[in-house]
Amino acid sequence: MVKNLKAISIFIVCFIFVFAFDQWVKILTLQGFRWQSEYIDFTFALNTGIAFSMFSFLEHYLKYFHLAFILILSVYLLWQRNFLKDHLIAFGMMLGAGCSNLFDRFIHGGVVDMFFWHKWFNFAIFNVADVMINISVALILIQEILIKKRRKND
């Protein structure tokens, strides 16, 4: 029981931290904060599509697809409890970030993006949640590799 409470607490803390931090940066962006450097700009863009603004013509429906995806992932994780248990921090980060972007879709009509990398090549504008999703996927992959190596050695 105590172990489950600790696991749930870790997940919730990661979820809330990522959600709150991403929303805080988005509030700064919406309030007009801007910054430029040689490598990256802090600017504002409202992405009504998905990655690289793809499917922006579906902007009114994407929030429902986004919501369905998060619900399906959550149900899958509840069904695969061991997988969730092995990756509590990563999934807390991933779902916190996903819910933050979903919140934007319902409140602002699209996802608030602010980071524009332009050194050596022009990259898409992205936000904190996008970075956290990528980090969480990397964490899951690294942990899975380490878990498989550990099982192989045992």
Backbone as CSV, one residue per row, in Angstrom:
resi,resn,N_x,N_y,N_z,CA_x,CA_y,CA_z,C_x,C_y,C_z
1,MET,0.827,-1.201,0.000,0.000,0.000,0.000,0.866,1.258,0.000
2,VAL,1.870,1.294,0.898,2.761,2.453,0.984,3.565,2.596,-0.313
3,LYS,3.975,1.456,-0.888,4.717,1.476,-2.144,3.868,2.080,-3.265
4,ASN,2.584,1.684,-3.315,1.684,2.232,-4.329,1.464,3.726,-4.140
5,LEU,1.340,4.154,-2.898,1.156,5.575,-2.609,2.386,6.372,-3.026
6,LYS,3.562,5.821,-2.790,4.804,6.487,-3.198,4.868,6.587,-4.719
7,ALA,4.511,5.504,-5.407,4.532,5.498,-6.870,3.540,6.522,-7.430
8,ILE,2.351,6.531,-6.887,1.333,7.491,-7.335,1.806,8.915,-7.092
9,SER,2.440,9.150,-5.949,2.950,10.484,-5.614,4.031,10.921,-6.592
10,ILE,4.934,10.018,-6.944,6.001,10.340,-7.907,5.380,10.726,-9.251
11,PHE,4.429,9.932,-9.706,3.760,10.207,-10.973,3.068,11.573,-10.932
12,ILE,2.310,11.831,-9.883,1.550,13.089,-9.770,2.477,14.296,-9.695
13,VAL,3.552,14.194,-8.944,4.506,15.312,-8.830,5.116,15.618,-10.199
14,CYS,5.532,14.588,-10.933,6.097,14.798,-12.273,5.063,15.419,-13.206
15,PHE,3.851,14.900,-13.165,2.769,15.416,-14.000,2.530,16.899,-13.712
16,ILE,2.333,17.226,-12.448,2.016,18.611,-12.066,3.171,19.547,-12.369
17,PHE,4.408,19.115,-12.078,5.564,19.979,-12.342,5.660,20.332,-13.819
18,VAL,5.576,19.331,-14.690,5.698,19.590,-16.132,4.528,20.433,-16.628
19,PHE,3.317,20.098,-16.219,2.138,20.866,-16.633,2.276,22.328,-16.192
20,ALA,2.605,22.544,-14.923,2.692,23.903,-14.381,3.844,24.690,-15.006
21,PHE,5.006,24.061,-15.173,6.148,24.763,-15.755,5.860,25.159,-17.203
22,ASP,5.277,24.245,-17.974,4.941,24.548,-19.357,3.918,25.681,-19.431
23,GLN,2.900,25.634,-18.598,1.890,26.693,-18.610,2.468,28.036,-18.174
24,TRP,3.406,28.015,-17.225,4.049,29.260,-16.780,4.822,29.908,-17.932
25,VAL,5.572,29.100,-18.677,6.329,29.626,-19.819,5.360,30.135,-20.890
26,LYS,4.262,29.460,-21.070,3.265,29.901,-22.050,2.604,31.208,-21.613
27,ILE,2.386,31.377,-20.327,1.832,32.647,-19.828,2.805,33.791,-20.107
28,LEU,4.095,33.555,-19.861,5.110,34.575,-20.194,5.040,34.929,-21.680
29,THR,4.906,33.915,-22.496,4.829,34.118,-23.947,3.602,34.940,-24.315
30,LEU,2.465,34.576,-23.771,1.217,35.279,-24.089,1.206,36.703,-23.546
31,GLN,1.990,36.962,-22.499,2.084,38.315,-21.950,3.064,39.189,-22.728
32,GLY,3.684,38.616,-23.754,4.521,39.420,-24.632,6.018,39.308,-24.410
33,PHE,6.471,38.430,-23.521,7.910,38.282,-23.313,8.554,37.759,-24.593
34,ARG,9.619,38.429,-25.041,10.360,38.013,-26.236,11.854,38.126,-25.946
35,TRP,12.632,37.292,-26.609,14.081,37.288,-26.429,14.718,36.696,-27.669
36,GLN,15.859,37.245,-28.086,16.536,36.743,-29.273,18.009,36.512,-28.968
37,SER,18.549,35.489,-29.608,19.986,35.229,-29.504,20.473,34.713,-30.847
38,GLU,21.731,34.382,-30.902,22.311,33.881,-32.134,21.743,32.513,-32.515
39,TYR,21.350,31.723,-31.521,20.915,30.351,-31.761,19.416,30.152,-31.687
40,ILE,18.782,30.800,-30.731,17.381,30.509,-30.459,16.649,31.799,-30.100
41,ASP,15.417,31.893,-30.538,14.560,33.031,-30.181,13.428,32.544,-29.295
42,PHE,13.027,33.399,-28.387,11.821,33.174,-27.586,10.780,34.086,-28.209
43,THR,9.817,33.496,-28.888,8.841,34.257,-29.653,7.447,33.694,-29.384
44,PHE,6.503,33.940,-30.249,5.153,33.403,-30.072,4.637,32.842,-31.387
45,ALA,4.042,31.671,-31.308,3.333,31.081,-32.445,2.208,30.230,-31.882
46,LEU,1.078,30.283,-32.515,-0.044,29.430,-32.141,-0.149,28.328,-33.185
47,ASN,0.139,27.113,-32.774,0.128,25.970,-33.676,-1.250,25.318,-33.619
48,THR,-2.003,25.463,-34.694,-3.341,24.881,-34.732,-3.322,23.471,-35.304
49,GLY,-2.136,23.001,-35.701,-1.991,21.642,-36.212,-1.292,20.766,-35.189
50,ILE,-0.590,19.756,-35.700,0.253,18.932,-34.836,1.696,19.265,-35.195
51,ALA,2.617,18.361,-34.981,4.028,18.637,-35.243,4.213,19.285,-36.609
52,PHE,5.010,20.344,-36.638,5.312,21.093,-37.861,4.043,21.648,-38.508
53,SER,3.019,21.897,-37.705,1.725,22.456,-38.135,0.964,21.572,-39.120
54,MET,1.335,20.301,-39.188,0.595,19.395,-40.072,-0.855,19.277,-39.594
55,PHE,-1.742,19.075,-40.513,-3.170,18.880,-40.257,-3.827,20.100,-39.592
56,SER,-3.256,21.278,-39.800,-3.861,22.470,-39.190,-5.253,22.753,-39.754
57,PHE,-5.562,22.196,-40.911,-6.905,22.365,-41.467,-7.952,21.626,-40.625
58,LEU,-7.499,20.742,-39.732,-8.407,20.024,-38.839,-8.435,20.640,-37.435
59,GLU,-8.037,21.904,-37.336,-7.830,22.515,-36.029,-8.995,22.343,-35.056
60,HIS,-10.206,22.372,-35.511,-11.359,22.259,-34.611,-11.559,20.834,-34.092
61,TYR,-10.996,19.855,-34.789,-11.162,18.461,-34.394,-9.945,17.893,-33.684
62,LEU,-8.789,18.529,-33.867,-7.551,17.987,-33.294,-7.611,17.872,-31.778
63,LYS,-8.288,18.795,-31.118,-8.362,18.716,-29.657,-9.061,17.433,-29.210
64,TYR,-10.017,16.967,-29.993,-10.715,15.730,-29.638,-9.853,14.498,-29.936
65,PHE,-9.089,14.549,-31.027,-8.123,13.474,-31.303,-7.054,13.439,-30.212
66,HIS,-6.593,14.617,-29.821,-5.588,14.755,-28.768,-6.120,14.176,-27.460
67,LEU,-7.347,14.535,-27.106,-7.986,14.025,-25.902,-8.124,12.500,-25.968
68,ALA,-8.577,11.987,-27.102,-8.733,10.532,-27.263,-7.387,9.825,-27.120
69,PHE,-6.343,10.401,-27.696,-5.013,9.796,-27.598,-4.543,9.713,-26.147
70,ILE,-4.729,10.783,-25.388,-4.326,10.791,-23.978,-5.145,9.779,-23.179
71,LEU,-6.438,9.689,-23.446,-7.280,8.716,-22.747,-6.877,7.283,-23.083
72,ILE,-6.594,7.029,-24.350,-6.165,5.681,-24.759,-4.833,5.330,-24.103
73,LEU,-3.889,6.264,-24.096,-2.602,6.026,-23.446,-2.791,5.763,-21.958
74,SER,-3.650,6.522,-21.305,-3.898,6.341,-19.866,-4.509,4.971,-19.575
75,VAL,-5.478,4.562,-20.375,-6.097,3.242,-20.193,-5.063,2.144,-20.422
76,TYR,-4.249,2.307,-21.453,-3.197,1.319,-21.729,-2.233,1.210,-20.547
77,LEU,-1.844,2.347,-19.980,-0.898,2.334,-18.855,-1.524,1.707,-17.605
78,LEU,-2.802,1.921,-17.399,-3.473,1.279,-16.267,-3.561,-0.231,-16.485
79,TRP,-3.715,-0.648,-17.738,-3.770,-2.061,-18.078,-2.389,-2.705,-17.966
80,GLN,-1.344,-1.970,-18.354,0.038,-2.453,-18.311,0.750,-1.846,-17.098
81,ARG,0.289,-2.171,-15.922,0.785,-1.539,-14.691,2.286,-1.702,-14.474
82,ASN,2.833,-2.839,-14.839,4.276,-3.032,-14.664,5.069,-2.083,-15.553
83,PHE,4.607,-1.892,-16.775,5.269,-0.948,-17.691,5.189,0.466,-17.125
84,LEU,4.032,0.845,-16.609,3.869,2.151,-15.974,4.774,2.265,-14.756
85,LYS,4.804,1.227,-13.939,5.626,1.239,-12.726,7.108,1.411,-13.060
86,ASP,7.556,0.783,-14.148,8.956,0.895,-14.559,9.317,2.291,-15.068
87,HIS,8.310,3.060,-15.476,8.560,4.360,-16.117,7.674,5.473,-15.538
88,LEU,7.509,5.484,-14.234,6.621,6.461,-13.586,6.992,7.902,-13.911
89,ILE,8.251,8.227,-13.781,8.697,9.613,-14.017,8.460,9.995,-15.472
90,ALA,8.876,9.128,-16.392,8.724,9.432,-17.814,7.255,9.608,-18.204
91,PHE,6.388,8.711,-17.735,4.974,8.839,-18.098,4.304,10.011,-17.371
92,GLY,4.748,10.326,-16.170,4.250,11.527,-15.497,4.587,12.770,-16.296
93,MET,5.842,12.829,-16.783,6.270,13.955,-17.620,5.492,13.999,-18.931
94,MET,5.380,12.835,-19.580,4.727,12.762,-20.882,3.253,13.173,-20.799
95,LEU,2.546,12.648,-19.825,1.121,12.980,-19.702,0.911,14.409,-19.209
96,GLY,1.792,14.906,-18.353,1.711,16.311,-17.935,1.889,17.241,-19.126
97,ALA,2.862,16.927,-19.970,3.116,17.736,-21.162,1.968,17.617,-22.162
98,GLY,1.502,16.399,-22.374,0.393,16.193,-23.303,-0.873,16.904,-22.854
99,CYS,-1.143,16.858,-21.560,-2.335,17.536,-21.025,-2.184,19.054,-21.088
100,SER,-0.966,19.546,-20.931,-0.735,20.986,-21.041,-1.012,21.461,-22.467
101,ASN,-0.529,20.714,-23.447,-0.818,21.075,-24.840,-2.306,20.919,-25.160
102,LEU,-2.946,19.914,-24.594,-4.384,19.733,-24.785,-5.155,20.906,-24.177
103,PHE,-4.744,21.329,-22.989,-5.345,22.485,-22.330,-5.280,23.701,-23.260
104,ASP,-4.126,23.906,-23.893,-3.967,25.022,-24.842,-4.979,24.926,-25.978
105,ARG,-5.166,23.738,-26.494,-6.094,23.576,-27.626,-7.510,24.005,-27.247
106,PHE,-7.927,23.682,-26.030,-9.274,24.059,-25.604,-9.364,25.537,-25.224
107,ILE,-8.305,26.085,-24.624,-8.349,27.478,-24.157,-7.985,28.480,-25.246
108,HIS,-6.952,28.177,-26.032,-6.420,29.138,-27.012,-6.722,28.776,-28.463
109,GLY,-7.301,27.613,-28.704,-7.598,27.210,-30.068,-6.421,26.581,-30.795
110,GLY,-5.326,26.389,-30.106,-4.117,25.778,-30.658,-3.072,25.715,-29.558
111,VAL,-1.930,25.137,-29.870,-0.861,24.989,-28.886,0.065,26.195,-28.953
112,VAL,0.334,26.797,-27.791,1.232,27.948,-27.718,2.676,27.439,-27.801
113,ASP,3.391,27.887,-28.825,4.804,27.551,-29.013,5.633,28.828,-28.891
114,MET,6.921,28.667,-28.496,7.725,29.858,-28.290,9.198,29.741,-28.630
115,PHE,9.756,28.560,-28.712,11.189,28.418,-28.973,11.429,28.186,-30.460
116,PHE,12.252,29.043,-31.048,12.570,28.926,-32.468,14.074,28.813,-32.628
117,TRP,14.553,27.608,-32.937,15.971,27.353,-33.171,16.294,27.742,-34.614
118,HIS,17.288,28.618,-34.798,17.593,29.070,-36.159,19.083,29.086,-36.476
119,LYS,19.914,28.496,-35.648,21.340,28.427,-35.940,21.608,27.176,-36.768
120,TRP,22.296,27.314,-37.888,22.668,26.244,-38.814,21.497,25.776,-39.661
121,PHE,20.292,25.785,-39.132,19.105,25.408,-39.896,17.902,25.985,-39.164
122,ASN,16.826,26.220,-39.898,15.594,26.701,-39.276,14.766,25.501,-38.857
123,PHE,14.514,25.430,-37.570,13.746,24.319,-37.032,12.359,24.819,-36.669
124,ALA,11.439,23.909,-36.501,10.070,24.272,-36.124,10.063,24.993,-34.782
125,ILE,9.041,25.777,-34.563,8.849,26.427,-33.267,8.215,25.395,-32.341
126,PHE,8.728,25.307,-31.123,8.261,24.295,-30.185,8.132,24.894,-28.794
127,ASN,7.644,24.098,-27.835,7.440,24.597,-26.471,8.060,23.640,-25.449
128,VAL,7.932,23.991,-24.187,8.489,23.178,-23.100,7.874,21.774,-23.114
129,ALA,6.570,21.677,-23.326,5.898,20.374,-23.330,6.478,19.471,-24.411
130,ASP,6.756,20.019,-25.577,7.343,19.220,-26.652,8.701,18.655,-26.228
131,VAL,9.498,19.477,-25.574,10.808,19.036,-25.078,10.625,17.929,-24.036
132,MET,9.677,18.109,-23.125,9.439,17.113,-22.078,8.948,15.781,-22.655
133,ILE,8.145,15.831,-23.682,7.684,14.599,-24.327,8.872,13.867,-24.935
134,ASN,9.743,14.602,-25.605,10.932,13.971,-26.193,11.856,13.399,-25.133
135,ILE,12.043,14.122,-24.043,12.880,13.621,-22.950,12.261,12.366,-22.340
136,SER,10.940,12.372,-22.164,10.286,11.204,-21.561,10.402,9.974,-22.461
137,VAL,10.281,10.151,-23.769,10.452,9.027,-24.691,11.889,8.513,-24.618
138,ALA,12.861,9.418,-24.576,14.265,9.013,-24.456,14.494,8.248,-23.150
139,LEU,13.895,8.722,-22.052,14.020,8.024,-20.767,13.458,6.609,-20.839
140,ILE,12.316,6.463,-21.457,11.700,5.141,-21.578,12.601,4.214,-22.393
141,LEU,13.120,4.706,-23.506,13.993,3.880,-24.342,15.263,3.472,-23.588
142,ILE,15.882,4.425,-22.908,17.101,4.127,-22.139,16.808,3.129,-21.032
143,GLN,15.719,3.350,-20.301,15.368,2.434,-19.214,15.058,1.037,-19.744
144,GLU,14.373,0.941,-20.868,14.053,-0.367,-21.439,15.331,-1.101,-21.856
145,ILE,16.274,-0.389,-22.435,17.554,-1.000,-22.808,18.277,-1.508,-21.563
146,LEU,18.295,-0.681,-20.524,18.960,-1.089,-19.279,18.247,-2.256,-18.602
147,ILE,16.928,-2.245,-18.628,16.150,-3.339,-18.031,16.430,-4.644,-18.776
148,LYS,16.464,-4.600,-20.108,16.729,-5.805,-20.895,18.145,-6.316,-20.657
149,LYS,19.112,-5.403,-20.534,20.486,-5.819,-20.242,20.566,-6.479,-18.868
150,ARG,19.873,-5.891,-17.894,19.872,-6.444,-16.538,19.227,-7.829,-16.522
151,ARG,18.126,-8.016,-17.233,17.449,-9.321,-17.286,18.333,-10.353,-17.998
152,LYS,19.040,-9.907,-19.029,19.919,-10.800,-19.776,21.090,-11.270,-18.887
153,ASN,21.602,-10.370,-18.047,22.725,-10.698,-17.166,22.307,-11.563,-15.976
154,ASP,21.017,-11.511,-15.622,20.529,-12.300,-14.472,20.274,-13.687,-14.846
